[in-house]
Amino acid sequence: MSLQAILSNHVQQAVKTIFSADLQTVEFQATRKEFAGDITIVVFPMLRVVKGNPVQIGNTIGQYLVDNVEDVTGFNVVKGFLNIEISDAFYINFFNAIKTNKTFGFVTPQEDEKAVMVEYSSPNTNKPLHLGHIRNNLLGYSVAEIIKASGKTVYKTQIINDRGIHICKSMLAWKRFGNEETPESTGLKGDKLVGNYYVKFDQEYKKEIEALVAEGKTVEEAKKEAPILVEAQNMLLKWEAGDEETVALWETMNQWVYSGFDITYKNLGVDFDCLYYESKTYLLGKEFIDQGLKTGVFIKKEDGSVWCDLTSDGLDEKIVLRSDGTAVYMTQDIGTAIQRIKDYPDVGGMVYTVGNEQDYHFKVLFLILKKLGFDWAKSLHHLSYGMVDLPSGKMKSREGTVVDADELIIEMADTAKDISEELGKLDGYTDAEKADLYKTIGLGALKYYILKVDPKKRILFDPKESIDFQGNTGPFIQYTYARIQSILRKADIEEAELSSKTDKSIVLHEKEKALLKQVQLFPEVIQNAAKQHSPALIANYVYDLVKFYNSFFQNVQILGTGNETEKIFRVQLSQLVSNTIKNALGLLGIDAPQRM
């Protein structure tokens, strides 16, 4: 049981015994450095159930804890804050209980717990992955790992947007201008080849708009009547009708893209348990729209289009089928959600990792699913995140002004190489070892830079700023981990000694105590990060842990102490910290190198 849980029980009992009141929750915070104490209880919220002076209330509860809790050795009250002092023995007992537990903080999933499905990536098959997709993938993967560590079964998934007008634009441009070229004939990754034709379509579309405007059409008329767009729309109708030639081209070009995506995912270090394709799930969506028409969830308008009227819920009317019978995104999203529950009956909730420009879409989707009568719709969550900006401005796929994911991964490794060579940190490494480490450092820098920011905030991405061996960066944390591995190698202590119990009579140095207090928070941080769907909580936690360790390293002799008992304890403590750093980084998808 955590220190907070132990103290909560005793504080609630104190309030009941002394003040004859029921206190539902106890609020804690870290003790400020200028005051004695290891943890602080905030008295002010208690005034809702206990009337009186907060300082007097704090003193009364503090004395109760000293008298009734073995490990509370003292207290002081500053205004409405009760600072509690905890015995060294409490932390030594905690240390002995968990020091050989390599997965401390992780909870094993319970059989009766409902599983969670986390969706991320979900790209369109008309362009390669870019920096925006990277934030999506890193967020979704990390949230899935955190929820899993919190004690739930997790399925990682994506819905591949392999149908729609955007796909037809790339197909049509290739058909007109491609001269039968393929990934093999060009040497390009398939997703990049197809993406080039998406850009080509937009270039030709703009030319046709200009020509029509020159003929006297308005800009809006020209946009709708441009022949290349009309042909792309007809191609979509042919695809939905099962036209053999159109479907064959669609299958060929999509396969090029899937192969390209697989390479990027592998390089980025993310994976999936199951895949869904909009080209299949939209059909199931259509089925349930037919059912919803019969039950009054949807209405059909005079032009044949089908809508859901959500005005009584404070939203707008939403189209779910066009007048020509073709599906919209909402159609396929309805079908996808239903198909997932059919495939995985143990799933009790889903997390959709999608940018905040789709906030309204998901409000509508979740509400429609509730109206269709699905109980699990109450457990759907949109992990909404801010866009990634560059110093030069916003990225635009159709104009080709994006930061390509593959190129960015290479650039991060190259930047790590330049900085490492400048610092002279890798003397004695083989070229192969250096290349692996550059990639580990570069990816670690990229992932940490993105994940340390609250998902809801926009990010201005600067690759060079992210690769720094000092400050709140991935390489700084990785370097500290590698430093601890070096200490463990030099210590040369037998495994039996490393797992031996520490005598609880030992007097802790303040830096040792600070480290143990930080490690003890890890399980709670995981649970909070899972509930809030925020890898930033893990990132900030591990950065603080690393700062505490570096302060310990600078102020306490580890291998140089003349006391063998102290040496063994400090090496054991270093090992515990390194395991916690590695596990925290793992939740962020970041590798922890043995040497740097």
C-alpha positions in Angstrom: 0.0 0.0 0.0 1.3 3.5 -0.9 2.2 6.1 1.7 -0.8 8.2 0.5 -3.2 5.3 0.9 -1.9 4.5 4.4 -2.1 8.2 5.5 -5.5 8.7 3.9 -7.0 5.8 6.0 -5.6 7.3 9.2 -6.6 10.9 8.4 -10.1 9.8 7.6 -10.2 7.8 10.9 -8.8 10.9 12.8 -11.6 13.1 11.4 -14.2 10.6 12.3 -12.8 10.0 15.8 -12.0 13.6 16.8 -14.6 15.6 14.8 -17.3 13.1 14.3 -17.3 13.8 10.5 -16.9 11.7 7.4 -14.0 12.8 5.1 -14.4 11.3 1.6 -11.0 12.2 0.2 -7.6 13.5 1.5 -5.6 15.9 -0.7 -1.8 15.5 -0.7 1.0 17.5 -2.3 4.8 17.5 -2.2 6.3 19.3 0.8 7.9 22.5 -0.1 11.7 22.5 0.2 11.8 25.2 2.9 9.8 23.1 5.4 10.6 19.8 7.2 8.5 16.9 6.0 8.1 14.2 3.4 4.5 14.6 2.3 2.0 17.4 2.9 -1.7 17.0 3.7 -3.8 20.0 2.5 -6.2 21.0 5.3 -8.4 23.5 3.5 -10.6 21.0 1.7 -11.5 19.4 5.1 -13.3 22.7 6.1 -16.3 21.4 4.1 -16.9 18.8 6.8 -14.9 20.1 9.8 -15.5 23.6 11.1 -12.7 25.5 12.7 -9.3 27.1 12.3 -7.2 25.2 9.7 -4.0 25.5 11.7 -5.7 24.0 14.8 -7.3 21.2 12.7 -3.9 20.5 11.2 -2.2 20.3 14.6 -4.8 18.0 16.0 -4.6 15.6 13.0 -0.8 15.7 13.0 -0.7 14.7 16.7 -3.2 11.9 16.0 -0.9 10.6 13.3 2.2 10.7 15.5 0.3 8.8 18.2 -1.3 6.2 16.0 1.0 5.6 13.0 4.3 3.9 13.6 6.1 5.5 10.7 5.0 9.1 11.3 7.8 10.7 13.3 6.8 14.3 13.4 4.8 17.1 11.8 4.5 20.8 11.4 1.7 23.1 10.2 2.1 26.1 8.0 -1.2 27.9 7.6 -3.5 25.2 6.1 -0.8 22.7 5.2 0.1 19.8 7.4 3.7 18.6 6.7 4.3 15.0 7.8 7.7 13.5 8.6 8.1 9.8 7.8 10.7 7.4 9.3 13.6 6.1 7.3 12.4 2.6 8.2 9.3 3.0 6.2 11.3 3.7 3.0 13.7 0.9 3.7 10.8 -1.5 4.1 9.4 -0.3 0.8 12.8 -0.6 -0.8 13.2 -4.2 0.4 9.8 -5.1 -0.8 10.2 -3.9 -4.4 13.9 -3.7 -5.3 14.0 -7.0 -7.2 10.7 -6.4 -8.8 11.6 -5.5 -12.4 8.0 -4.5 -13.3 7.3 -2.4 -10.2 4.2 -0.2 -10.9 2.8 -2.5 -13.6 -0.5 -4.3 -12.8 -1.4 -7.7 -14.3 -4.7 -7.6 -16.2 -7.6 -9.2 -14.3 -9.8 -11.7 -16.1 -13.0 -9.9 -15.2 -11.7 -6.5 -16.4 -13.1 -5.3 -19.8 -10.4 -4.8 -22.5 -9.7 -1.5 -24.2 -9.1 -1.0 -27.9 -6.8 1.9 -28.8 -6.9 3.2 -32.4 -4.1 5.3 -33.8 -2.3 6.1 -37.1 -5.3 5.4 -39.4 -3.8 7.0 -42.4 -5.2 7.7 -45.9 -3.7 5.4 -48.6 -3.0 8.4 -50.9 0.2 9.7 -49.3 3.1 8.8 -47.0 3.1 9.3 -43.3 4.3 12.7 -42.1 5.2 14.5 -38.9 1.5 14.9 -37.9 1.1 11.1 -38.3 4.2 10.6 -36.1 2.6 12.5 -33.2 -0.6 10.4 -33.7 1.4 7.1 -33.7 3.6 8.0 -30.8 0.6 9.1 -28.7 -1.6 6.2 -29.5 1.1 3.6 -29.0 2.2 5.1 -25.7 -1.3 5.4 -24.4 -1.9 1.8 -25.3 1.2 0.7 -23.3 0.2 2.9 -20.3 -3.3 1.5 -20.2 -1.9 -2.0 -20.4 0.5 -1.3 -17.6 -2.4 0.0 -15.5 -3.9 -3.4 -15.5 -6.1 -3.8 -18.6 -5.9 -6.0 -21.7 -5.3 -3.7 -24.7 -5.7 -4.2 -28.4 -3.8 -1.8 -30.7 -5.6 -1.1 -33.9 -5.9 1.2 -36.9 -8.6 1.9 -39.5 -6.9 2.3 -42.8 -8.7 4.9 -44.9 -8.5 3.0 -48.2 -11.6 4.3 -50.0 -13.1 7.7 -50.8 -12.5 10.6 -53.2 -8.9 11.3 -52.0 -7.9 7.7 -53.0 -9.5 8.2 -56.4 -7.6 11.4 -56.9 -4.2 9.6 -56.7 -5.5 6.8 -58.8 -6.7 9.1 -61.5 -3.5 11.1 -61.6 -1.5 7.9 -61.9 -3.8 6.7 -64.7 -3.3 9.9 -66.6 0.3 10.7 -66.0 2.0 7.6 -64.5 3.2 5.9 -67.6 2.8 2.5 -65.8 5.5 3.3 -63.3 5.8 1.2 -60.1 7.7 1.3 -56.8 10.1 -1.3 -58.4 10.7 0.7 -61.6 11.2 4.0 -59.7 13.0 2.8 -56.6 10.5 4.7 -54.5 8.6 3.4 -51.4 5.1 2.7 -52.6 3.4 5.3 -50.3 5.8 8.0 -51.6 5.0 7.1 -55.2 1.3 7.3 -54.7 1.7 10.5 -52.6 3.4 12.1 -55.6 0.3 11.5 -57.7 -1.9 13.1 -55.0 0.1 16.2 -55.3 0.0 15.9 -59.1 -3.8 15.8 -59.0 -4.0 19.0 -57.0 -1.7 20.7 -59.4 -3.8 19.8 -62.4 -7.0 20.6 -60.6 -5.8 24.1 -59.9 -4.9 24.6 -63.6 -8.4 23.5 -64.6 -10.0 25.8 -62.1 -8.0 28.8 -63.4 -9.0 27.9 -67.0 -12.7 27.7 -66.1 -12.5 31.0 -64.2 -10.9 32.6 -67.3 -13.9 31.4 -69.3 -16.3 33.3 -67.0 -17.1 30.7 -64.2 -17.1 31.7 -60.6 -14.4 30.2 -58.4 -17.0 28.0 -56.6 -18.5 26.8 -60.0 -15.0 26.1 -61.3 -14.1 24.0 -58.2 -17.2 21.9 -58.7 -17.1 21.6 -62.5 -13.3 21.0 -63.1 -13.2 17.9 -65.4 -10.5 16.1 -63.4 -12.6 16.3 -60.2 -15.8 15.2 -61.9 -13.8 12.2 -63.3 -12.5 11.4 -59.8 -16.0 11.5 -58.4 -17.2 9.1 -61.2 -14.3 6.8 -60.4 -15.5 6.6 -56.8 -19.0 5.7 -58.0 -17.5 3.0 -60.2 -15.4 1.7 -57.3 -18.5 1.4 -55.1 -20.3 -0.3 -57.9 -17.5 -2.9 -58.1 -16.2 -1.9 -61.6 -13.5 -4.5 -62.3 -10.8 -2.2 -63.8 -11.3 0.4 -61.1 -11.1 -2.1 -58.2 -8.0 -3.8 -59.7 -6.1 -0.4 -59.9 -7.3 0.4 -56.4 -6.0 -2.9 -55.0 -2.6 -2.5 -56.8 -2.0 1.1 -55.6 -3.2 0.4 -52.0 -0.8 -2.6 -51.7 2.1 -0.3 -52.7 1.1 2.0 -49.9 0.6 -0.7 -47.3 4.1 -2.0 -48.0 5.5 1.5 -47.5 3.6 2.1 -44.3 5.0 -1.2 -42.8 8.5 0.0 -43.3 7.8 3.3 -41.6 6.0 1.7 -38.6 8.9 -0.7 -38.1 11.4 2.2 -38.1 9.2 4.2 -35.8 8.9 1.2 -33.4 5.1 1.0 -33.3 2.9 -2.0 -34.0 -0.7 -3.2 -34.2 -2.7 -6.2 -33.0 -5.4 -5.9 -35.7 -6.2 -3.8 -38.8 -9.5 -2.6 -40.2 -10.2 -1.3 -43.6 -12.8 1.3 -44.4 -13.4 -0.4 -47.8 -15.0 -3.2 -45.7 -16.5 -1.5 -42.7 -18.5 1.1 -44.6 -20.8 -1.7 -45.8 -21.7 -2.7 -42.2 -22.3 1.0 -41.5 -24.8 1.1 -44.4 -26.6 -1.9 -42.9 -27.1 -0.1 -39.6 -28.2 3.1 -41.3 -30.9 1.0 -42.9 -31.9 -0.4 -39.5 -31.8 3.2 -38.0 -34.2 4.4 -40.7 -36.7 1.8 -39.6 -36.4 2.8 -35.9 -36.4 6.5 -36.5 -32.8 7.2 -35.6 -32.2 8.5 -39.2 -34.4 10.3 -41.6 -34.4 10.3 -45.4 -34.7 13.6 -47.2 -36.4 14.3 -50.6 -33.2 14.0 -52.6 -32.6 10.5 -51.1 -29.8 11.5 -48.7 -30.0 10.1 -45.1 -29.5 12.3 -42.0 -29.4 12.1 -38.2 -31.1 15.0 -36.5 -29.1 15.9 -33.4 -30.5 19.4 -32.9 -32.3 18.4 -29.7 -28.9 17.3 -28.3 -27.4 20.7 -29.0 -25.7 19.5 -32.2 -26.6 19.8 -35.9 -28.1 17.5 -38.5 -25.5 15.1 -39.8 -25.5 13.4 -43.2 -24.8 9.6 -43.1 -25.5 8.7 -46.7 -25.3 10.9 -49.8 -28.2 11.2 -52.2 -26.4 8.9 -54.7 -26.2 6.2 -51.9 -22.4 6.6 -51.4 -21.1 6.5 -47.8 -19.4 9.4 -45.9 -16.8 9.1 -43.1 -19.5 8.8 -40.5 -21.0 5.8 -42.2 -17.8 3.8 -42.1 -16.9 5.0 -38.6 -20.3 3.6 -37.4 -19.6 0.3 -39.1 -16.0 0.1 -37.8 -17.0 0.6 -34.2 -19.7 -2.1 -34.4 -17.4 -4.5 -36.3 -14.7 -4.2 -33.6 -17.1 -5.2 -30.8 -18.2 -8.1 -32.9 -14.6 -9.2 -33.3 -13.6 -8.6 -29.7 -16.5 -9.1 -27.4 -14.3 -8.5 -24.3 -13.8 -4.9 -25.3 -15.6 -2.5 -23.0 -14.2 0.8 -24.3 -12.3 2.4 -27.2 -9.8 5.2 -27.5 -9.6 7.1 -30.8 -6.3 8.9 -31.3 -7.3 11.7 -33.8 -6.4 15.4 -34.1 -8.5 18.0 -32.5 -9.9 19.2 -35.8 -12.2 16.1 -35.5 -13.6 16.9 -32.1 -17.1 17.6 -33.4 -17.0 14.4 -35.6 -16.5 12.2 -32.6 -19.2 13.9 -30.5 -21.6 13.1 -33.3 -20.3 9.5 -33.8 -20.5 8.6 -30.1 -24.0 10.1 -29.9 -25.3 8.3 -33.0 -23.9 5.0 -31.6 -25.8 5.6 -28.3 -29.0 6.4 -30.2 -28.5 3.1 -32.1 -28.7 1.4 -28.7 -25.1 0.3 -28.0 -24.3 0.4 -24.3 -20.5 0.3 -24.9 -20.9 3.7 -26.7 -20.7 5.3 -23.2 -17.1 4.1 -22.9 -15.8 5.6 -26.1 -13.1 8.3 -25.7 -11.6 10.7 -28.3 -7.9 11.3 -27.5 -7.9 14.7 -29.1 -4.5 16.3 -29.7 -3.0 19.5 -31.1 -1.3 19.8 -34.4 2.4 19.8 -34.9 3.7 23.0 -36.5 7.1 23.8 -38.0 8.9 27.1 -37.8 7.9 27.6 -41.4 4.2 27.1 -40.7 1.5 24.5 -41.1 2.0 21.4 -43.3 -0.2 20.7 -46.3 -0.2 17.2 -47.9 -1.9 18.1 -51.2 0.7 20.8 -51.8 3.6 18.5 -50.8 4.7 20.8 -48.0 5.0 18.2 -45.3 7.8 16.7 -43.2 8.1 13.2 -44.4 8.1 10.6 -41.5 10.9 8.5 -43.0 13.1 11.5 -43.8 12.6 12.9 -40.3 13.6 9.6 -38.7 16.8 9.6 -40.7 17.4 13.3 -39.9 17.0 12.7 -36.2 19.7 9.9 -36.4 22.0 12.2 -38.4 21.5 15.0 -35.9 22.3 12.6 -33.0 25.4 11.6 -34.9 26.6 15.2 -35.3 26.1 16.1 -31.7 27.6 12.9 -30.3 30.7 13.3 -32.5 31.0 16.9 -31.4 30.8 15.9 -27.7 33.2 12.9 -28.3 31.0 10.6 -26.4 31.3 7.4 -28.5 35.1 6.7 -28.6 35.8 3.0 -28.9 32.5 2.1 -30.6 32.4 0.2 -33.9 30.6 1.9 -36.8 27.7 -0.6 -36.5 27.3 0.2 -32.8 27.4 3.9 -33.5 24.8 3.6 -36.2 22.4 1.7 -33.9 23.0 4.2 -31.1 22.5 7.2 -33.3 19.1 5.8 -34.2 18.2 5.0 -30.6 19.2 8.5 -29.5 17.5 10.2 -32.4 14.2 8.3 -32.0 14.4 8.8 -28.2 14.8 12.5 -28.7 11.9 12.7 -31.2 9.5 10.6 -29.1 10.3 12.4 -25.8 10.0 15.8 -27.4 6.5 15.0 -28.6 5.2 13.0 -25.7 6.4 15.3 -22.9 3.8 17.9 -24.1 0.2 17.6 -23.0 -1.7 16.0 -25.9 -4.1 18.9 -26.1 -1.4 21.4 -26.8 0.0 22.3 -30.2 3.7 21.6 -30.7 6.3 23.7 -32.5 8.8 21.0 -33.5 12.5 21.8 -33.6 14.6 18.7 -34.3 17.9 20.2 -33.0 16.4 21.4 -29.8 15.1 17.9 -29.1 18.6 16.4 -29.2 20.4 17.8 -26.3 22.3 15.9 -23.6 21.2 18.4 -21.0 17.7 19.5 -19.9 14.3 18.0 -20.3 15.1 15.8 -23.3 15.2 12.1 -24.3 19.0 11.9 -24.7 19.5 13.4 -21.2 17.3 10.7 -19.7 18.9 8.0 -21.8 22.4 9.2 -20.8 21.5 9.0 -17.2 20.3 5.4 -17.6 23.6 4.5 -19.4 25.6 6.2 -16.7 23.8 3.9 -14.1 24.6 0.8 -16.2 28.3 1.9 -16.1 28.1 2.1 -12.3 26.5 -1.3 -12.1 29.2 -2.8 -14.3 32.0 -1.2 -12.2 30.4 -2.3 -8.9 31.0 -5.9 -9.7 28.6 -7.1 -7.0 27.3 -10.6 -6.9 23.6 -11.2 -7.7 23.0 -12.6 -4.2 24.3 -9.4 -2.6 22.3 -7.2 -5.0 19.1 -8.9 -3.9 20.0 -9.0 -0.2 17.8 -7.2 2.4 18.9 -3.8 3.6 18.9 -3.4 7.4 16.0 -1.0 8.3 18.2 0.6 11.0 20.3 2.3 8.3 20.1 6.1 8.3 19.2 7.4 4.9 21.0 10.4 3.2 18.4 13.0 2.2 19.3 12.3 -1.5 18.6 8.6 -1.0 15.3 9.4 0.6 14.3 11.8 -2.2 15.0 9.0 -4.7 12.9 6.4 -2.9 10.0 8.9 -2.5 10.1 9.5 -6.3 10.2 5.8 -7.2 7.3 5.1 -4.9 5.1 7.5 -6.9 5.5 5.4 -10.1 2.4 3.2 -9.7 0.2 6.2 -9.0 1.6 8.1 -12.0 0.9 5.1 -14.3 -2.7 4.9 -13.1 -3.2 8.7 -13.5 -1.6 8.7 -17.0 -3.9 5.8 -18.0 -7.0 7.6 -16.7 -6.0 10.9 -18.4 -4.6 9.3 -21.6 -1.5 11.4 -21.1 2.0 10.1 -21.7 3.2 13.6 -20.6 2.7 12.5 -17.0 5.1 9.6 -17.5 7.6 11.8 -19.3 7.6 14.5 -16.6 7.8 11.8 -13.9 10.9 10.1 -15.4 12.6 13.5 -16.0 12.1 14.3 -12.3 13.4 10.8 -11.3 16.6 11.4 -13.4 17.1 14.8 -11.9 16.9 13.3 -8.4 19.4 10.6 -9.4 21.9 13.0 -10.8 21.7 15.1 -7.6 22.2 11.8 -5.6 25.2 10.9 -7.9 26.8 14.3 -7.4 26.3 14.5 -3.6 26.8 10.8 -2.4 29.7 8.5 -2.8 28.4 5.3 -4.4 31.4 3.1 -5.2 33.9 5.2 -3.3 32.3 4.9 0.1 34.4 3.0 2.6 31.3 1.4 4.1 30.5 -1.9 2.3 26.8 -1.9 3.6 26.4 1.6 2.2 28.0 0.6 -1.1 25.7 -2.4 -1.6 22.6 -0.3 -0.7 23.5 2.5 -3.1 24.2 0.1 -5.9 20.9 -1.6 -5.2 19.2 1.8 -5.2 20.9 2.7 -8.5 19.7 -0.6 -10.0 16.1 0.1 -8.8 16.2 3.6 -10.3 17.5 2.3 -13.6 14.8 -0.3 -13.9 12.2 2.4 -13.2 13.7 4.7 -15.8 13.8 1.8 -18.4 10.1 0.9 -17.6 9.0 4.5 -17.8 10.8 5.1 -21.1 9.3 1.8 -22.4 5.8 3.2 -21.8 6.8 6.1 -24.1 8.2 3.6 -26.7 11.8 4.8 -26.1 14.7 2.4 -25.9 17.2 2.7 -23.0 20.8 2.2 -24.2 23.3 0.3 -22.1 26.1 2.6 -23.1 26.3 6.2 -24.5 
